[in-house]
């Protein structure tokens, strides 16, 4: 419960700092929209003549695009700002202060910074997922399984503590 309160404080302070420049949020949303529009344009060009690469229909391709957009939004909202902060701590020599805090350093370093600029990608990806899923006739169970697989993939990669790429064998 303590970590949920700390996470809430992290999110609120990051949002307060980032929302000082609200126009940036709207410009980021516009940029996300135009990027997605460009990807949709490319897909529509590919599928306009009845071509089905790999036997995939347009709706299936839209699902893949929506998964990519969702993950891109999550990465730019949570991963990129925190990885940049870790690099800053190492360069400035302040990582020792983080390690001495009375909270799990991995939690602090992984979730301290939050950037709302990726929320546009996340929301647009979610909208595209719902649209393509409705066109394919997906139900609530399908969406729940998608969310479960996404969470399991994220938790397995963080719980194992492994790094990517895996170490070479036979060295």
Residue pairs with C-beta under 8 A, 6 or more apart in sequence:
3 103
3 104
3 107
6 103
6 107
7 111
10 111
10 112
10 113
10 114
11 114
14 81
14 112
14 113
14 114
14 115
14 116
15 114
15 116
18 24
18 25
18 114
18 115
18 116
18 117
19 25
19 116
24 117
25 116
25 117
25 120
28 116
28 117
28 118
28 120
29 119
29 120
31 120
32 73
32 120
32 121
32 124
33 120
33 124
35 121
36 65
36 69
36 121
36 124
36 125
36 128
39 65
39 69
40 62
40 65
43 58
43 61
43 62
43 65
44 58
46 53
46 61
47 57
47 58
47 61
53 61
59 132
59 135
59 136
60 132
60 136
62 128
62 131
62 132
62 135
63 129
63 132
63 133
63 136
65 128
66 125
66 126
66 128
66 129
66 132
67 125
67 129
68 125
69 121
69 122
69 124
69 125
69 128
70 121
70 122
70 125
70 126
70 129
70 150
71 125
72 118
72 121
72 125
73 118
73 119
73 120
73 121
73 122
73 123
73 124
73 125
74 118
74 122
75 118
76 115
76 117
76 118
76 121
77 114
77 115
77 116
77 117
77 118
77 119
77 122
78 111
78 114
78 115
78 118
80 115
80 118
81 113
81 114
81 115
82 109
82 110
82 111
82 112
82 113
84 113
85 109
85 112
85 113
86 95
86 109
88 94
89 95
89 98
89 109
98 105
98 108
98 109
99 105
101 108
110 158
129 143
129 146
133 142
133 143
